[in-house]
Amino acid sequence: MSLENILSFARSLLEKVVKPGDIVIDATIGNGHDTYFLAKLVEDTGHVYGFDIQENALHETKKLLSSKKLLHRATLFHTGHEHVLDVIPGDEHRHIKTAIFNLGYLPKGDKSVITKPETTIIAVHKLLENMASGGVIILVVYYGHEGGIIERDALLRYTTSLDQKEYHVLKYSFINQINNPPFIIAIEKRGNH
Amino acid sequence: MSLENILSFARSLLEKVVKPGDIVIDATIGNGHDTYFLAKLVEDTGHVYGFDIQENALHETKKLLSSKKLLHRATLFHTGHEHVLDVIPGDEHRHIKTAIFNLGYLPKGDKSVITKPETTIIAVHKLLENMASGGVIILVVYYGHEGGIIERDALLRYTTSLDQKEYHVLKYSFINQINNPPFIIAIEKRGNH
């Protein structure tokens, strides 16, 4: 397939953006697949900070990273991603290269536990203000659940209003699929060049 | 820049899809830049068919291809792309691998000469029905001119309605830019695998 699907496009972007030694964030660790993917990319000189409000997500992710002998490359927080800058050391903020958010609910998890537009936007806003120039935030937006449309529309309103002089905002979506297919919003913080 | 801009994304897709020996189409040759790009990709065993309703576009493109010694890899037609299958040999239809359309008007050309939604959709429809599985059509949609919004909306209606079992339809757009920025619709014909 020549057109990359949503997950493949997200992974390609991460591979393009993240270099060994980078500070990166998995804002919704879920089953830990992205955390593991990021831990490989940053190598031993970089670090992944992971966030989830569900205990089980941290448990599964620790298990996965341990089995791959990569647990030392990650720090996992049992807290919401809106606290991202409070728990990451201040001197590392300017080195944050990417953050990925999988928005909606945890597959196979408790479907009543969903991400909320307010906290998502707070987290994205804080990261954009503080992260490295050239850094990229990837939002994978699932919206088929209750409240999903509200979150989707709030995110689109917020990201569409970002100043084009400071940020590139790309929407990557398959427009002929039924059943509320996920799509990607990717935000790049422009440099001074 | 990690997020590819519109032109760069179109070129990357062409590079991914087109192999030496392929039959490919530049549906709106304009100044010939895509024709030249495609002529390089298909090499001496493939062929580019180019279409434009403006004499000057053919003239400029011939000049460009000649200067690069690649004129033998292309056949240029001074006719609209809705006639695409009438002028390409029938036994080659199933081998068409890609077609690129730059929709709107020719930069630096006569701004009253614009592509029309009816003929664009006829051309896209015929190509999709007849081209190779795995083939990709790329529409670069400029809509800042008079009549542009009508063409844009007609194309979005048409492509959104394509059956997802037969086609993937991707929209690639920067959503925080003012002044009607161009966007891409890419359609991949799915195979039987």
HADDOCK unambig.tbl for C-alpha pairs under 7 A between the chains (distance, minus, plus):
assign (segid A and resid 1 and name CA) (segid B and resid 134 and name CA) 6.84 0.50 0.50
assign (segid A and resid 2 and name CA) (segid B and resid 16 and name CA) 6.75 0.50 0.50
assign (segid A and resid 2 and name CA) (segid B and resid 17 and name CA) 6.48 0.50 0.50
assign (segid A and resid 16 and name CA) (segid B and resid 2 and name CA) 6.73 0.50 0.50
assign (segid A and resid 17 and name CA) (segid B and resid 2 and name CA) 6.45 0.50 0.50
assign (segid A and resid 134 and name CA) (segid B and resid 1 and name CA) 6.81 0.50 0.50
assign (segid A and resid 159 and name CA) (segid B and resid 176 and name CA) 6.99 0.50 0.50
assign (segid A and resid 160 and name CA) (segid B and resid 175 and name CA) 5.45 0.50 0.50
assign (segid A and resid 160 and name CA) (segid B and resid 176 and name CA) 4.38 0.50 0.50
assign (segid A and resid 161 and name CA) (segid B and resid 176 and name CA) 6.05 0.50 0.50
assign (segid A and resid 162 and name CA) (segid B and resid 176 and name CA) 6.21 0.50 0.50
assign (segid A and resid 163 and name CA) (segid B and resid 176 and name CA) 6.99 0.50 0.50
assign (segid A and resid 164 and name CA) (segid B and resid 176 and name CA) 5.94 0.50 0.50
assign (segid A and resid 164 and name CA) (segid B and resid 177 and name CA) 5.78 0.50 0.50
assign (segid A and resid 168 and name CA) (segid B and resid 174 and name CA) 7.00 0.50 0.50
assign (segid A and resid 169 and name CA) (segid B and resid 174 and name CA) 5.39 0.50 0.50
assign (segid A and resid 169 and name CA) (segid B and resid 175 and name CA) 5.88 0.50 0.50
assign (segid A and resid 169 and name CA) (segid B and resid 176 and name CA) 5.87 0.50 0.50
assign (segid A and resid 170 and name CA) (segid B and resid 173 and name CA) 5.67 0.50 0.50
assign (segid A and resid 170 and name CA) (segid B and resid 174 and name CA) 4.38 0.50 0.50
assign (segid A and resid 170 and name CA) (segid B and resid 175 and name CA) 6.14 0.50 0.50
assign (segid A and resid 171 and name CA) (segid B and resid 172 and name CA) 6.04 0.50 0.50
assign (segid A and resid 171 and name CA) (segid B and resid 173 and name CA) 5.41 0.50 0.50
assign (segid A and resid 171 and name CA) (segid B and resid 174 and name CA) 6.12 0.50 0.50
assign (segid A and resid 171 and name CA) (segid B and resid 175 and name CA) 6.56 0.50 0.50
assign (segid A and resid 172 and name CA) (segid B and resid 171 and name CA) 6.05 0.50 0.50
assign (segid A and resid 172 and name CA) (segid B and resid 172 and name CA) 5.01 0.50 0.50
assign (segid A and resid 172 and name CA) (segid B and resid 173 and name CA) 6.83 0.50 0.50
assign (segid A and resid 173 and name CA) (segid B and resid 170 and name CA) 5.68 0.50 0.50
assign (segid A and resid 173 and name CA) (segid B and resid 171 and name CA) 5.42 0.50 0.50
assign (segid A and resid 173 and name CA) (segid B and resid 172 and name CA) 6.83 0.50 0.50
assign (segid A and resid 174 and name CA) (segid B and resid 169 and name CA) 5.40 0.50 0.50
assign (segid A and resid 174 and name CA) (segid B and resid 170 and name CA) 4.39 0.50 0.50
assign (segid A and resid 174 and name CA) (segid B and resid 171 and name CA) 6.13 0.50 0.50
assign (segid A and resid 175 and name CA) (segid B and resid 160 and name CA) 5.47 0.50 0.50
assign (segid A and resid 175 and name CA) (segid B and resid 169 and name CA) 5.88 0.50 0.50
assign (segid A and resid 175 and name CA) (segid B and resid 170 and name CA) 6.14 0.50 0.50
assign (segid A and resid 175 and name CA) (segid B and resid 171 and name CA) 6.56 0.50 0.50
assign (segid A and resid 176 and name CA) (segid B and resid 160 and name CA) 4.40 0.50 0.50
assign (segid A and resid 176 and name CA) (segid B and resid 161 and name CA) 6.06 0.50 0.50
assign (segid A and resid 176 and name CA) (segid B and resid 162 and name CA) 6.21 0.50 0.50
assign (segid A and resid 176 and name CA) (segid B and resid 163 and name CA) 6.99 0.50 0.50
assign (segid A and resid 176 and name CA) (segid B and resid 164 and name CA) 5.93 0.50 0.50
assign (segid A and resid 176 and name CA) (segid B and resid 169 and name CA) 5.87 0.50 0.50
assign (segid A and resid 177 and name CA) (segid B and resid 164 and name CA) 5.79 0.50 0.50
